[in-house]
Amino acid sequence: MKIIFATLSLSMFFASGAIDQLFGSVACGAEPTTVRLWEGDAPGALGSEEKDIPTAIVYLPAKASAPTGAIVICPGGGYGHLAIDHEGHQIAAWANEMGLAGIIVSYRHRQRGYGHPAPLLDAQRAIRLTRQNASQWNIDPNRVGVIGFSAGGHLVTTVLTHFDLGDASAKDAIDKQSCRPDFGIVCYAVISLGEIFTHGGSMKNLLGENADPELVKSLSNERQVTAETPPCFVWSTAEDPVVPVENSLRFVSALAKAGVPVELHVFPQGRHGIGLGADIPGASQWPSLCHDWLRRLNIAK
């Protein structure tokens, strides 16, 4: 069924419930520090140049008396580049303002020569790395979530629906950590693949031409939601001409059917790629609405 939207303002809440030695310490309140996700070559690396090395940019909040929550950040960019300022650094600063750590994933993408599964492996590794360094970074490993924008939102919904609890027998201590997020924040996201409203550029960059239909289905993430999917905060704008709001609506519907707690906001105004939404009527409220949601989850104070 095709749904056509004019302007609307909709808000819904469905209720249901070895690396330390390599990189050294990152002091609370310090300038952001960039760390490699893997000590050696990343899985599937095509070389050893800078473009082949996925990293995490770690922003820690002012020193807190107790461990804080953390948000692993996946900027958008159509899987062809990273919008790392307004969907990365600015988001990490917002996380710090809430007393949370912000960890930006500089993941591999098509401009760097990579498609699936490299972005997913990088994002999952960033979550594991955060938990492995929880004590050093003063983070509660049980309050580690993800946020993603546009194609980074697709990456986040992939992480939210494709995860494991770690490999207890792994030689790499980081691989012993779970990559299941504790919560997800999904912002004007590409989610559905192979649909009339799919963002074709993101799908092509991620999967290439003539992708296997089964792979397309497995990465159309509204189809992969289960009762084990973490709680989500989802928002978009009704007038987004690039990534239609139907992506978000189908994902939220799947979450609700699976009994996963979800809060949805659809704002009437806002082009695609607005980041924190400053000065945009309605959409500029999403950071405060999300902060309130994080408080209710006991993630932020």
C-alpha atoms as an extended CHARMM CRD file, in Angstrom:
* protein
*
       301  EXT
         1         1  MET       CA              0.0000000000        0.0000000000        0.0000000000  PROA      1               0.0000000000
         2         2  LYS       CA              1.4080000000        3.3870000000       -0.9410000000  PROA      2               0.0000000000
         3         3  ILE       CA              0.9110000000        6.1290000000        1.6290000000  PROA      3               0.0000000000
         4         4  ILE       CA              0.9750000000        9.7530000000        0.4810000000  PROA      4               0.0000000000
         5         5  PHE       CA              1.6730000000       12.4450000000        3.0590000000  PROA      5               0.0000000000
         6         6  ALA       CA              1.0420000000       16.1350000000        2.9630000000  PROA      6               0.0000000000
         7         7  THR       CA              2.2120000000       18.0060000000        6.0470000000  PROA      7               0.0000000000
         8         8  LEU       CA              1.5890000000       16.3890000000        9.3810000000  PROA      8               0.0000000000
         9         9  SER       CA              2.8780000000       16.3890000000       12.8860000000  PROA      9               0.0000000000
        10        10  LEU       CA              2.7510000000       12.9400000000       14.4110000000  PROA      10              0.0000000000
        11        11  SER       CA              4.0860000000       11.7880000000       17.7340000000  PROA      11              0.0000000000
        12        12  MET       CA              3.5590000000        8.2320000000       18.9280000000  PROA      12              0.0000000000
        13        13  PHE       CA              4.9130000000        6.1100000000       21.7090000000  PROA      13              0.0000000000
        14        14  PHE       CA              4.3070000000        2.3620000000       21.6420000000  PROA      14              0.0000000000
        15        15  ALA       CA              5.0870000000        0.7790000000       24.9850000000  PROA      15              0.0000000000
        16        16  SER       CA              5.2780000000       -2.8660000000       25.3640000000  PROA      16              0.0000000000
        17        17  GLY       CA             10.3770000000       -3.7560000000       27.6610000000  PROA      17              0.0000000000
        18        18  ALA       CA             44.9930000000       -5.7070000000       24.4160000000  PROA      18              0.0000000000
        19        19  ILE       CA             43.1990000000       -2.3830000000       22.8990000000  PROA      19              0.0000000000
        20        20  ASP       CA             44.1530000000       -0.2830000000       25.9710000000  PROA      20              0.0000000000
        21        21  GLN       CA             47.8140000000       -0.9640000000       25.5040000000  PROA      21              0.0000000000
        22        22  LEU       CA             47.6870000000       -0.0920000000       21.8260000000  PROA      22              0.0000000000
        23        23  PHE       CA             45.9500000000        3.2530000000       22.1210000000  PROA      23              0.0000000000
        24        24  GLY       CA             46.6140000000        4.3700000000       25.6780000000  PROA      24              0.0000000000
        25        25  SER       CA             44.0840000000        6.0750000000       27.8810000000  PROA      25              0.0000000000
        26        26  VAL       CA             41.5590000000        8.7160000000       26.9300000000  PROA      26              0.0000000000
        27        27  ALA       CA             40.9680000000       11.0270000000       29.8660000000  PROA      27              0.0000000000
        28        28  CYS       CA             37.4670000000       12.2030000000       30.6710000000  PROA      28              0.0000000000
        29        29  GLY       CA             36.9360000000       15.7350000000       29.4090000000  PROA      29              0.0000000000
        30        30  ALA       CA             39.9180000000       15.4740000000       27.0050000000  PROA      30              0.0000000000
        31        31  GLU       CA             39.9200000000       16.5190000000       23.3740000000  PROA      31              0.0000000000
        32        32  PRO       CA             38.4240000000       13.8340000000       21.1040000000  PROA      32              0.0000000000
        33        33  THR       CA             40.7740000000       10.9620000000       20.4090000000  PROA      33              0.0000000000
        34        34  THR       CA             40.8060000000        8.8090000000       17.2660000000  PROA      34              0.0000000000
        35        35  VAL       CA             41.4610000000        5.0820000000       17.6850000000  PROA      35              0.0000000000
        36        36  ARG       CA             41.6700000000        2.2660000000       15.1750000000  PROA      36              0.0000000000
        37        37  LEU       CA             38.8750000000       -0.2740000000       15.3740000000  PROA      37              0.0000000000
        38        38  TRP       CA             41.3020000000       -3.1440000000       14.7190000000  PROA      38              0.0000000000
        39        39  GLU       CA             44.9470000000       -3.3190000000       15.7700000000  PROA      39              0.0000000000
        40        40  GLY       CA             45.8430000000       -4.9580000000       12.4550000000  PROA      40              0.0000000000
        41        41  ASP       CA             43.9990000000       -5.0250000000        9.1570000000  PROA      41              0.0000000000
        42        42  ALA       CA             40.2280000000       -4.7720000000        9.3400000000  PROA      42              0.0000000000
        43        43  PRO       CA             38.2590000000       -7.7450000000        7.9790000000  PROA      43              0.0000000000
        44        44  GLY       CA             38.1330000000       -7.5370000000        4.2000000000  PROA      44              0.0000000000
        45        45  ALA       CA             40.7160000000       -4.7480000000        4.0310000000  PROA      45              0.0000000000
        46        46  LEU       CA             41.8580000000       -4.0240000000        0.4720000000  PROA      46              0.0000000000
        47        47  GLY       CA             45.1050000000       -2.4140000000        1.6160000000  PROA      47              0.0000000000
        48        48  SER       CA             46.7150000000       -0.6040000000        4.5120000000  PROA      48              0.0000000000
        49        49  GLU       CA             46.2280000000        3.0190000000        3.4910000000  PROA      49              0.0000000000
        50        50  GLU       CA             44.2220000000        5.4950000000        5.5570000000  PROA      50              0.0000000000
        51        51  LYS       CA             41.0740000000        4.7370000000        3.5430000000  PROA      51              0.0000000000
        52        52  ASP       CA             41.3500000000        1.0760000000        4.5400000000  PROA      52              0.0000000000
        53        53  ILE       CA             41.4920000000        1.7840000000        8.2820000000  PROA      53              0.0000000000
        54        54  PRO       CA             38.1250000000        2.3010000000       10.0030000000  PROA      54              0.0000000000
        55        55  THR       CA             38.3410000000        4.3320000000       13.1970000000  PROA      55              0.0000000000
        56        56  ALA       CA             36.3470000000        5.5740000000       16.1470000000  PROA      56              0.0000000000
        57        57  ILE       CA             36.4890000000        9.2230000000       17.2220000000  PROA      57              0.0000000000
        58        58  VAL       CA             35.9320000000        9.2350000000       20.9740000000  PROA      58              0.0000000000
        59        59  TYR       CA             34.2980000000       12.2120000000       22.6900000000  PROA      59              0.0000000000
        60        60  LEU       CA             34.0570000000       11.7690000000       26.4540000000  PROA      60              0.0000000000
        61        61  PRO       CA             31.9810000000       14.0730000000       28.6650000000  PROA      61              0.0000000000
        62        62  ALA       CA             33.2690000000       15.9690000000       31.6680000000  PROA      62              0.0000000000
        63        63  LYS       CA             34.3220000000       13.5790000000       34.3960000000  PROA      63              0.0000000000
        64        64  ALA       CA             31.3560000000       12.0340000000       36.1640000000  PROA      64              0.0000000000
        65        65  SER       CA             31.2050000000       10.3600000000       39.5610000000  PROA      65              0.0000000000
        66        66  ALA       CA             29.5690000000        7.2830000000       38.0450000000  PROA      66              0.0000000000
        67        67  PRO       CA             29.9130000000        5.5640000000       34.6520000000  PROA      67              0.0000000000
        68        68  THR       CA             27.9290000000        7.2290000000       31.8820000000  PROA      68              0.0000000000
        69        69  GLY       CA             25.9540000000        5.9560000000       28.9390000000  PROA      69              0.0000000000
        70        70  ALA       CA             27.3960000000        6.1020000000       25.4220000000  PROA      70              0.0000000000
        71        71  ILE       CA             26.0770000000        6.7030000000       21.9220000000  PROA      71              0.0000000000
        72        72  VAL       CA             27.8990000000        5.1660000000       18.9490000000  PROA      72              0.0000000000
        73        73  ILE       CA             27.3290000000        7.5530000000       16.0280000000  PROA      73              0.0000000000
        74        74  CYS       CA             26.9720000000        6.5660000000       12.3560000000  PROA      74              0.0000000000
        75        75  PRO       CA             26.9370000000        9.6300000000       10.0620000000  PROA      75              0.0000000000
        76        76  GLY       CA             25.1070000000        9.4700000000        6.7610000000  PROA      76              0.0000000000
        77        77  GLY       CA             26.4100000000       10.0890000000        3.2580000000  PROA      77              0.0000000000
        78        78  GLY       CA             24.6510000000        7.5640000000        1.0420000000  PROA      78              0.0000000000
        79        79  TYR       CA             27.2950000000        4.9070000000        1.7800000000  PROA      79              0.0000000000
        80        80  GLY       CA             29.5080000000        7.0000000000       -0.5180000000  PROA      80              0.0000000000
        81        81  HSD       CA             30.9960000000        9.4950000000        1.9370000000  PROA      81              0.0000000000
        82        82  LEU       CA             30.4840000000       10.5910000000        5.5500000000  PROA      82              0.0000000000
        83        83  ALA       CA             28.6100000000       13.7420000000        6.5980000000  PROA      83              0.0000000000
        84        84  ILE       CA             30.8850000000       13.7240000000        9.6020000000  PROA      84              0.0000000000
        85        85  ASP       CA             30.3790000000       17.2930000000       10.8170000000  PROA      85              0.0000000000
        86        86  HSD       CA             26.6450000000       17.8740000000       11.2740000000  PROA      86              0.0000000000
        87        87  GLU       CA             25.8710000000       14.1450000000       11.6170000000  PROA      87              0.0000000000
        88        88  GLY       CA             29.0230000000       13.2720000000       13.5470000000  PROA      88              0.0000000000
        89        89  HSD       CA             30.9840000000       15.8650000000       15.5010000000  PROA      89              0.0000000000
        90        90  GLN       CA             27.9200000000       17.9800000000       16.3010000000  PROA      90              0.0000000000
        91        91  ILE       CA             26.0690000000       14.8900000000       17.4860000000  PROA      91              0.0000000000
        92        92  ALA       CA             28.9730000000       13.8320000000       19.7140000000  PROA      92              0.0000000000
        93        93  ALA       CA             28.9660000000       17.3150000000       21.2740000000  PROA      93              0.0000000000
        94        94  TRP       CA             25.2090000000       16.9780000000       21.9040000000  PROA      94              0.0000000000
        95        95  ALA       CA             25.8180000000       13.5970000000       23.5540000000  PROA      95              0.0000000000
        96        96  ASN       CA             28.4350000000       15.1700000000       25.8170000000  PROA      96              0.0000000000
        97        97  GLU       CA             25.9720000000       17.9130000000       26.7750000000  PROA      97              0.0000000000
        98        98  MET       CA             23.6500000000       15.1630000000       28.0270000000  PROA      98              0.0000000000
        99        99  GLY       CA             26.5180000000       13.6650000000       30.0510000000  PROA      99              0.0000000000
       100       100  LEU       CA             26.9980000000       10.8030000000       27.5800000000  PROA      100             0.0000000000
       101       101  ALA       CA             30.0170000000        9.6340000000       25.6150000000  PROA      101             0.0000000000
       102       102  GLY       CA             29.8200000000       10.0830000000       21.8470000000  PROA      102             0.0000000000
       103       103  ILE       CA             31.7880000000        7.6610000000       19.6710000000  PROA      103             0.0000000000
       104       104  ILE       CA             31.7640000000        8.5030000000       15.9360000000  PROA      104             0.0000000000
       105       105  VAL       CA             32.3340000000        5.5870000000       13.5710000000  PROA      105             0.0000000000
       106       106  SER       CA             34.4420000000        6.5290000000       10.5480000000  PROA      106             0.0000000000
       107       107  TYR       CA             33.2970000000        3.4510000000        8.6700000000  PROA      107             0.0000000000
       108       108  ARG       CA             34.3340000000        2.1830000000        5.2660000000  PROA      108             0.0000000000
       109       109  HSD       CA             32.1150000000        3.0810000000        2.2910000000  PROA      109             0.0000000000
       110       110  ARG       CA             32.0380000000        3.0560000000       -1.5030000000  PROA      110             0.0000000000
       111       111  GLN       CA             34.2640000000        6.1170000000       -1.9900000000  PROA      111             0.0000000000
       112       112  ARG       CA             36.8930000000        4.2750000000        0.0340000000  PROA      112             0.0000000000
       113       113  GLY       CA             36.3280000000        1.1670000000       -2.1120000000  PROA      113             0.0000000000
       114       114  TYR       CA             33.9680000000       -0.7670000000        0.1650000000  PROA      114             0.0000000000
       115       115  GLY       CA             30.4190000000       -2.0530000000        0.1970000000  PROA      115             0.0000000000
       116       116  HSD       CA             28.6230000000       -4.5820000000        2.3730000000  PROA      116             0.0000000000
       117       117  PRO       CA             29.5860000000       -6.0620000000        4.8090000000  PROA      117             0.0000000000
       118       118  ALA       CA             32.3900000000       -3.5950000000        5.6860000000  PROA      118             0.0000000000
       119       119  PRO       CA             30.1700000000       -0.7950000000        7.1170000000  PROA      119             0.0000000000
       120       120  LEU       CA             28.2800000000       -3.2660000000        9.3110000000  PROA      120             0.0000000000
       121       121  LEU       CA             31.4590000000       -4.9110000000       10.5740000000  PROA      121             0.0000000000
       122       122  ASP       CA             32.8940000000       -1.4840000000       11.4380000000  PROA      122             0.0000000000
       123       123  ALA       CA             29.7930000000       -0.3450000000       13.3250000000  PROA      123             0.0000000000
       124       124  GLN       CA             29.5420000000       -3.6200000000       15.2380000000  PROA      124             0.0000000000
       125       125  ARG       CA             33.2230000000       -3.4000000000       16.1250000000  PROA      125             0.0000000000
       126       126  ALA       CA             32.7690000000        0.1520000000       17.4550000000  PROA      126             0.0000000000
       127       127  ILE       CA             30.0890000000       -1.1090000000       19.8560000000  PROA      127             0.0000000000
       128       128  ARG       CA             32.3160000000       -3.9620000000       21.0170000000  PROA      128             0.0000000000
       129       129  LEU       CA             35.2720000000       -1.5650000000       21.3850000000  PROA      129             0.0000000000
       130       130  THR       CA             33.1860000000        0.7840000000       23.5200000000  PROA      130             0.0000000000
       131       131  ARG       CA             32.2330000000       -2.0260000000       25.8690000000  PROA      131             0.0000000000
       132       132  GLN       CA             35.7980000000       -3.3490000000       26.0140000000  PROA      132             0.0000000000
       133       133  ASN       CA             37.0080000000        0.1140000000       27.0450000000  PROA      133             0.0000000000
       134       134  ALA       CA             34.0930000000        0.7970000000       29.3780000000  PROA      134             0.0000000000
       135       135  SER       CA             36.1960000000        0.9650000000       32.5430000000  PROA      135             0.0000000000
       136       136  GLN       CA             38.8930000000        3.1420000000       30.9650000000  PROA      136             0.0000000000
       137       137  TRP       CA             36.3660000000        5.5180000000       29.3840000000  PROA      137             0.0000000000
       138       138  ASN       CA             34.0510000000        5.5800000000       32.4550000000  PROA      138             0.0000000000
       139       139  ILE       CA             31.1640000000        4.0600000000       30.4770000000  PROA      139             0.0000000000
       140       140  ASP       CA             28.4380000000        1.7170000000       31.6760000000  PROA      140             0.0000000000
       141       141  PRO       CA             28.6230000000       -1.2300000000       29.2240000000  PROA      141             0.0000000000
       142       142  ASN       CA             24.8960000000       -1.8340000000       29.7230000000  PROA      142             0.0000000000
       143       143  ARG       CA             23.9990000000        1.6480000000       28.4400000000  PROA      143             0.0000000000
       144       144  VAL       CA             25.6050000000        1.6600000000       25.0040000000  PROA      144             0.0000000000
       145       145  GLY       CA             23.3500000000        2.6090000000       22.1150000000  PROA      145             0.0000000000
       146       146  VAL       CA             23.5400000000        3.8050000000       18.5180000000  PROA      146             0.0000000000
       147       147  ILE       CA             22.3790000000        6.7710000000       16.4590000000  PROA      147             0.0000000000
       148       148  GLY       CA             22.4040000000        7.0860000000       12.6860000000  PROA      148             0.0000000000
       149       149  PHE       CA             21.3130000000        9.5510000000       10.0180000000  PROA      149             0.0000000000
       150       150  SER       CA             20.1110000000        8.8220000000        6.4670000000  PROA      150             0.0000000000
       151       151  ALA       CA             22.2950000000        5.9560000000        5.1430000000  PROA      151             0.0000000000
       152       152  GLY       CA             23.9040000000        5.9370000000        8.5900000000  PROA      152             0.0000000000
       153       153  GLY       CA             20.3620000000        5.3090000000        9.8090000000  PROA      153             0.0000000000
       154       154  HSD       CA             20.2340000000        2.2640000000        7.5630000000  PROA      154             0.0000000000
       155       155  LEU       CA             23.5160000000        1.1230000000        9.0800000000  PROA      155             0.0000000000
       156       156  VAL       CA             22.1010000000        1.6390000000       12.5730000000  PROA      156             0.0000000000
       157       157  THR       CA             18.9090000000       -0.2900000000       11.7930000000  PROA      157             0.0000000000
       158       158  THR       CA             21.1260000000       -3.0620000000       10.4190000000  PROA      158             0.0000000000
       159       159  VAL       CA             23.0750000000       -3.1040000000       13.6890000000  PROA      159             0.0000000000
       160       160  LEU       CA             19.7900000000       -3.0980000000       15.6240000000  PROA      160             0.0000000000
       161       161  THR       CA             18.5030000000       -6.1550000000       13.7590000000  PROA      161             0.0000000000
       162       162  HSD       CA             21.7360000000       -8.0720000000       13.0110000000  PROA      162             0.0000000000
       163       163  PHE       CA             23.7640000000       -8.6320000000       16.1610000000  PROA      163             0.0000000000
       164       164  ASP       CA             25.4040000000      -11.2430000000       18.3460000000  PROA      164             0.0000000000
       165       165  LEU       CA             26.3360000000      -11.4420000000       22.0080000000  PROA      165             0.0000000000
       166       166  GLY       CA             30.0460000000      -11.9350000000       21.3820000000  PROA      166             0.0000000000
       167       167  ASP       CA             32.3040000000      -14.9420000000       20.9780000000  PROA      167             0.0000000000
       168       168  ALA       CA             33.4740000000      -16.1680000000       24.3770000000  PROA      168             0.0000000000
       169       169  SER       CA             36.1760000000      -18.2930000000       22.7320000000  PROA      169             0.0000000000
       170       170  ALA       CA             37.6550000000      -15.4440000000       20.6430000000  PROA      170             0.0000000000
       171       171  LYS       CA             41.3670000000      -14.6870000000       20.9850000000  PROA      171             0.0000000000
       172       172  ASP       CA             40.6460000000      -10.9920000000       20.4750000000  PROA      172             0.0000000000
       173       173  ALA       CA             39.1750000000       -9.6690000000       23.7260000000  PROA      173             0.0000000000
       174       174  ILE       CA             37.0740000000       -7.1270000000       21.8450000000  PROA      174             0.0000000000
       175       175  ASP       CA             35.3390000000       -9.9010000000       19.8910000000  PROA      175             0.0000000000
       176       176  LYS       CA             34.1450000000      -11.3780000000       23.1790000000  PROA      176             0.0000000000
       177       177  GLN       CA             31.9320000000       -8.3350000000       23.6780000000  PROA      177             0.0000000000
       178       178  SER       CA             28.3110000000       -8.1330000000       22.5400000000  PROA      178             0.0000000000
       179       179  CYS       CA             27.5010000000       -5.8850000000       19.5810000000  PROA      179             0.0000000000
       180       180  ARG       CA             23.7990000000       -5.6420000000       20.4970000000  PROA      180             0.0000000000
       181       181  PRO       CA             22.9790000000       -2.0060000000       21.2230000000  PROA      181             0.0000000000
       182       182  ASP       CA             20.9400000000       -1.1740000000       24.3070000000  PROA      182             0.0000000000
       183       183  PHE       CA             18.8980000000        1.4100000000       22.3630000000  PROA      183             0.0000000000
       184       184  GLY       CA             18.6870000000        2.9680000000       18.9190000000  PROA      184             0.0000000000
       185       185  ILE       CA             18.0570000000        6.4950000000       17.6130000000  PROA      185             0.0000000000
       186       186  VAL       CA             17.0350000000        6.4690000000       13.9470000000  PROA      186             0.0000000000
       187       187  CYS       CA             17.0830000000        9.8060000000       12.0880000000  PROA      187             0.0000000000
       188       188  TYR       CA             15.4920000000       10.3580000000        8.6300000000  PROA      188             0.0000000000
       189       189  ALA       CA             16.8180000000        6.9270000000        7.8030000000  PROA      189             0.0000000000
       190       190  VAL       CA             17.1310000000        4.8270000000        4.7060000000  PROA      190             0.0000000000
       191       191  ILE       CA             15.6400000000        1.5250000000        5.9360000000  PROA      191             0.0000000000
       192       192  SER       CA             13.7490000000       -0.3580000000        3.2260000000  PROA      192             0.0000000000
       193       193  LEU       CA             15.6190000000       -1.7260000000        0.2080000000  PROA      193             0.0000000000
       194       194  GLY       CA             14.1340000000       -2.8650000000       -3.1030000000  PROA      194             0.0000000000
       195       195  GLU       CA             11.0160000000       -0.6900000000       -2.7520000000  PROA      195             0.0000000000
       196       196  ILE       CA              9.6610000000        2.1520000000       -4.8570000000  PROA      196             0.0000000000
       197       197  PHE       CA             10.5960000000        4.5780000000       -2.0750000000  PROA      197             0.0000000000
       198       198  THR       CA             14.1030000000        3.1310000000       -1.5210000000  PROA      198             0.0000000000
       199       199  HSD       CA             17.0070000000        5.5760000000       -1.7970000000  PROA      199             0.0000000000
       200       200  GLY       CA             18.6060000000        3.9990000000       -4.8350000000  PROA      200             0.0000000000
       201       201  GLY       CA             22.0180000000        5.6280000000       -4.4540000000  PROA      201             0.0000000000
       202       202  SER       CA             22.5240000000        4.2310000000       -0.9710000000  PROA      202             0.0000000000
       203       203  MET       CA             21.4560000000        0.7670000000       -2.0520000000  PROA      203             0.0000000000
       204       204  LYS       CA             23.7690000000        0.8250000000       -5.0780000000  PROA      204             0.0000000000
       205       205  ASN       CA             26.7490000000        2.0440000000       -3.0360000000  PROA      205             0.0000000000
       206       206  LEU       CA             26.1440000000       -0.5990000000       -0.3870000000  PROA      206             0.0000000000
       207       207  LEU       CA             25.3090000000       -3.6140000000       -2.5510000000  PROA      207             0.0000000000
       208       208  GLY       CA             26.4660000000       -2.7350000000       -6.0620000000  PROA      208             0.0000000000
       209       209  GLU       CA             24.5270000000       -3.4190000000       -9.2490000000  PROA      209             0.0000000000
       210       210  ASN       CA             22.1940000000       -6.4330000000       -9.5410000000  PROA      210             0.0000000000
       211       211  ALA       CA             22.3620000000       -7.3880000000       -5.8780000000  PROA      211             0.0000000000
       212       212  ASP       CA             21.1900000000      -10.8440000000       -4.8170000000  PROA      212             0.0000000000
       213       213  PRO       CA             17.4730000000      -10.5060000000       -3.9530000000  PROA      213             0.0000000000
       214       214  GLU       CA             17.9740000000      -12.4890000000       -0.7570000000  PROA      214             0.0000000000
       215       215  LEU       CA             20.6990000000      -10.0940000000        0.3610000000  PROA      215             0.0000000000
       216       216  VAL       CA             18.4420000000       -7.1490000000       -0.4360000000  PROA      216             0.0000000000
       217       217  LYS       CA             15.6880000000       -8.7210000000        1.6510000000  PROA      217             0.0000000000
       218       218  SER       CA             18.0260000000       -9.4630000000        4.5500000000  PROA      218             0.0000000000
       219       219  LEU       CA             19.1340000000       -5.8130000000        4.6580000000  PROA      219             0.0000000000
       220       220  SER       CA             15.6470000000       -4.3650000000        4.2830000000  PROA      220             0.0000000000
       221       221  ASN       CA             15.5860000000       -3.9180000000        8.0120000000  PROA      221             0.0000000000
       222       222  GLU       CA             11.8820000000       -3.4750000000        8.6720000000  PROA      222             0.0000000000
       223       223  ARG       CA             11.6810000000       -7.1490000000        7.6500000000  PROA      223             0.0000000000
       224       224  GLN       CA             14.2960000000       -8.1850000000       10.2340000000  PROA      224             0.0000000000
       225       225  VAL       CA             12.7180000000       -6.7670000000       13.4110000000  PROA      225             0.0000000000
       226       226  THR       CA             12.1050000000       -9.2430000000       16.2390000000  PROA      226             0.0000000000
       227       227  ALA       CA             11.1340000000       -9.0170000000       19.8830000000  PROA      227             0.0000000000
       228       228  GLU       CA             14.8930000000       -8.8890000000       20.6280000000  PROA      228             0.0000000000
       229       229  THR       CA             15.3550000000       -5.6110000000       18.7380000000  PROA      229             0.0000000000
       230       230  PRO       CA             16.3250000000       -2.8370000000       21.2120000000  PROA      230             0.0000000000
       231       231  PRO       CA             14.0150000000        0.0980000000       22.0470000000  PROA      231             0.0000000000
       232       232  CYS       CA             14.0730000000        2.8420000000       19.4170000000  PROA      232             0.0000000000
       233       233  PHE       CA             13.4860000000        6.5700000000       18.9920000000  PROA      233             0.0000000000
       234       234  VAL       CA             12.6240000000        7.2990000000       15.3520000000  PROA      234             0.0000000000
       235       235  TRP       CA             12.0990000000       10.6380000000       13.6320000000  PROA      235             0.0000000000
       236       236  SER       CA             11.7760000000       12.0430000000       10.1540000000  PROA      236             0.0000000000
       237       237  THR       CA             10.1140000000       14.8960000000        8.2920000000  PROA      237             0.0000000000
       238       238  ALA       CA              7.0400000000       14.6030000000        6.1160000000  PROA      238             0.0000000000
       239       239  GLU       CA              8.4840000000       16.7510000000        3.3290000000  PROA      239             0.0000000000
       240       240  ASP       CA             11.8350000000       14.9390000000        2.9960000000  PROA      240             0.0000000000
       241       241  PRO       CA             12.1620000000       14.5300000000       -0.8040000000  PROA      241             0.0000000000
       242       242  VAL       CA             15.2530000000       12.3140000000       -0.6760000000  PROA      242             0.0000000000
       243       243  VAL       CA             14.3720000000        9.5660000000        1.8020000000  PROA      243             0.0000000000
       244       244  PRO       CA             10.5770000000        9.3070000000        2.1010000000  PROA      244             0.0000000000
       245       245  VAL       CA              9.0890000000        9.0780000000        5.5730000000  PROA      245             0.0000000000
       246       246  GLU       CA              7.5640000000        5.7180000000        4.6560000000  PROA      246             0.0000000000
       247       247  ASN       CA             10.9400000000        4.1520000000        5.5280000000  PROA      247             0.0000000000
       248       248  SER       CA             10.4770000000        5.2280000000        9.1320000000  PROA      248             0.0000000000
       249       249  LEU       CA              6.7920000000        4.3450000000        9.2530000000  PROA      249             0.0000000000
       250       250  ARG       CA              7.3240000000        0.7800000000        8.0870000000  PROA      250             0.0000000000
       251       251  PHE       CA             10.1470000000        0.2870000000       10.5930000000  PROA      251             0.0000000000
       252       252  VAL       CA              8.0370000000        1.6520000000       13.4500000000  PROA      252             0.0000000000
       253       253  SER       CA              5.1070000000       -0.5310000000       12.4470000000  PROA      253             0.0000000000
       254       254  ALA       CA              7.3580000000       -3.5990000000       12.5500000000  PROA      254             0.0000000000
       255       255  LEU       CA              8.7140000000       -2.5970000000       15.9670000000  PROA      255             0.0000000000
       256       256  ALA       CA              5.2150000000       -2.1160000000       17.3540000000  PROA      256             0.0000000000
       257       257  LYS       CA              4.0390000000       -5.4760000000       16.0020000000  PROA      257             0.0000000000
       258       258  ALA       CA              7.0460000000       -7.1560000000       17.6490000000  PROA      258             0.0000000000
       259       259  GLY       CA              6.2890000000       -5.4970000000       20.9840000000  PROA      259             0.0000000000
       260       260  VAL       CA              9.4450000000       -3.3760000000       20.9340000000  PROA      260             0.0000000000
       261       261  PRO       CA              9.0970000000        0.0030000000       22.7240000000  PROA      261             0.0000000000
       262       262  VAL       CA              9.3130000000        2.7760000000       20.1370000000  PROA      262             0.0000000000
       263       263  GLU       CA              8.7290000000        6.5140000000       20.0070000000  PROA      263             0.0000000000
       264       264  LEU       CA              8.0770000000        8.1530000000       16.6310000000  PROA      264             0.0000000000
       265       265  HSD       CA              8.0600000000       11.8190000000       15.6180000000  PROA      265             0.0000000000
       266       266  VAL       CA              7.2230000000       13.0110000000       12.1130000000  PROA      266             0.0000000000
       267       267  PHE       CA              7.6940000000       16.7530000000       11.7190000000  PROA      267             0.0000000000
       268       268  PRO       CA              5.9140000000       18.6500000000        8.9180000000  PROA      268             0.0000000000
       269       269  GLN       CA              8.9130000000       20.7120000000        7.7790000000  PROA      269             0.0000000000
       270       270  GLY       CA             12.5510000000       19.9520000000        7.0250000000  PROA      270             0.0000000000
       271       271  ARG       CA             14.6460000000       19.0300000000        4.0170000000  PROA      271             0.0000000000
       272       272  HSD       CA             16.8000000000       15.9210000000        4.0890000000  PROA      272             0.0000000000
       273       273  GLY       CA             20.0160000000       15.9570000000        6.1020000000  PROA      273             0.0000000000
       274       274  ILE       CA             19.1660000000       18.5560000000        8.7530000000  PROA      274             0.0000000000
       275       275  GLY       CA             21.2030000000       17.0500000000       11.5900000000  PROA      275             0.0000000000
       276       276  LEU       CA             20.2120000000       18.6870000000       14.8610000000  PROA      276             0.0000000000
       277       277  GLY       CA             17.4860000000       20.5940000000       13.0030000000  PROA      277             0.0000000000
       278       278  ALA       CA             18.3980000000       24.0530000000       14.3250000000  PROA      278             0.0000000000
       279       279  ASP       CA             15.9340000000       26.8060000000       13.3640000000  PROA      279             0.0000000000
       280       280  ILE       CA             13.5510000000       24.3890000000       11.6330000000  PROA      280             0.0000000000
       281       281  PRO       CA             10.0520000000       24.6760000000       13.1410000000  PROA      281             0.0000000000
       282       282  GLY       CA              9.0740000000       21.4330000000       14.8290000000  PROA      282             0.0000000000
       283       283  ALA       CA             12.1320000000       19.4310000000       13.8440000000  PROA      283             0.0000000000
       284       284  SER       CA             14.3670000000       21.5630000000       16.0560000000  PROA      284             0.0000000000
       285       285  GLN       CA             12.6120000000       19.8830000000       19.0070000000  PROA      285             0.0000000000
       286       286  TRP       CA             13.9080000000       16.3910000000       18.2700000000  PROA      286             0.0000000000
       287       287  PRO       CA             17.0980000000       16.6550000000       20.4020000000  PROA      287             0.0000000000
       288       288  SER       CA             15.1370000000       17.6560000000       23.5090000000  PROA      288             0.0000000000
       289       289  LEU       CA             12.4360000000       15.0470000000       22.8340000000  PROA      289             0.0000000000
       290       290  CYS       CA             15.1330000000       12.4120000000       22.4360000000  PROA      290             0.0000000000
       291       291  HSD       CA             16.8800000000       13.5780000000       25.6160000000  PROA      291             0.0000000000
       292       292  ASP       CA             13.6130000000       13.1010000000       27.4960000000  PROA      292             0.0000000000
       293       293  TRP       CA             13.2670000000        9.6000000000       26.0020000000  PROA      293             0.0000000000
       294       294  LEU       CA             16.8180000000        8.7650000000       27.0720000000  PROA      294             0.0000000000
       295       295  ARG       CA             16.0130000000        9.9280000000       30.6010000000  PROA      295             0.0000000000
       296       296  ARG       CA             13.0060000000        7.6250000000       30.7080000000  PROA      296             0.0000000000
       297       297  LEU       CA             15.2530000000        4.7470000000       29.6520000000  PROA      297             0.0000000000
       298       298  ASN       CA             17.6880000000        5.7250000000       32.4380000000  PROA      298             0.0000000000
       299       299  ILE       CA             20.3930000000        6.3180000000       29.8230000000  PROA      299             0.0000000000
       300       300  ALA       CA             20.7780000000       10.0740000000       30.3930000000  PROA      300             0.0000000000
       301       301  LYS       CA             20.1150000000       12.2290000000       33.4200000000  PROA      301             0.0000000000
